[in-house]
Amino acid sequence: MNRIAESELILNERGAIYHINLTPDELADTVITVGDPDRVAVVSKEFDSIEVKRQHREFIAHTGYVGKKRITVISTGIGPDNIDIVVNELDALKNIDLNTRTIKPELSSLTIIRLGTSGSLQEEIPVDSLVAGTHGLGLDNLLNFYRLQSNDEEKQMLQHFITHTQLTGNIQPYLVSSSASILKHFVTGFHRGITVTCPGFYGPQGRILRLGISNPSLVDNLSSFQFGNHRISNFEMETSAIYGLGKLLGHHCLSVNVIVANRVRKEFSKDGGKAVENLIQQSLGIIEQI
């Protein structure tokens, strides 16, 4: 087995993987990702016990128990570039022997569930509601750096999306399904739909402040897209990267978001903090049973 060089897999002085600062024994098989570092403590305060707390840069991780379920909650910061770091390093902790720097002969899967905030792209999905993403549709290009292979339904849906939106040029969309084995648990109280991932918050999500944008009809085109029973429910900045990397690495991934803005109604949540806490409490009750 080929040894992975020090420049490719970086460890710190205590033998933890560099960015997320965890060792294999500090990582649970069930991982919750959140964007906001402050949200880690909001999640872990619901734990019955906490055994590990680590931090490096924007990556904060707490590992503990809800009932008998061991869970790690980790902040990713914003954007697919940070997801590239977090998911690859989580996988390395699980599937690479850090002592020999070789890939383990038997690979294992993590359950990775994002609890995030998002903007609704459908009028009937109001602020403060919850959405479980059936697919991640990436406008961020991250997975184009990897050898992602889509199934037939994903290829057809993606081609229909490109035709509908007329996205051209440097944007190369990709589409990945969520884990059906995890999605099936998030039913009551959750909307479902395709979650679009954007590489920015303003222009990439159709917001205009002082700069003109190249695709002013983006929000309308996303909202009106339909493929069979599938519609785009929301967009944010992490989901497609989690789904794509998770699929390639053999992990079970789902993104669950609370809607803090409805871009069709032009509304924003009056109490985003309360909405996030509701997302956490509802989701932890489900995750404990998976």
Sequence and secondary structure as in RCSB ss.txt:
>XXXX:A:sequence
MNRIAESELILNERGAIYHINLTPDELADTVITVGDPDRVAVVSKEFDSIEVKRQHREFIAHTGYVGKKRITVIS
TGIGPDNIDIVVNELDALKNIDLNTRTIKPELSSLTIIRLGTSGSLQEEIPVDSLVAGTHGLGLDNLLNFYRLQS
NDEEKQMLQHFITHTQLTGNIQPYLVSSSASILKHFVTGFHRGITVTCPGFYGPQGRILRLGISNPSLVDNLSSF
QFGNHRISNFEMETSAIYGLGKLLGHHCLSVNVIVANRVRKEFSKDGGKAVENLIQQSLGIIEQI
>XXXX:A:secstr
     TTTS B TTS BTTT   GGG  SEEEEESSTTHHHHHHTTSSEEEEEEEETTEEEEEEEETTEEEEEEE
  SSHHHHHHHHHHHHHHHHEETTTTEE SS    EEEEEEEEEE STTS TT EEEEEEEEE S GGGGTT   
 HHHHHHHHHHHHHHT  TT   EEEE  HHHHTT  TTEEEEEEEE S SSGGGT  SSS  S TTHHHHHHH 
EETTEEEEEEESSHHHHHHHHHHHT EEEEEEEEEEETTTTEE S HHHHHHHHHHHHHHHHTT 
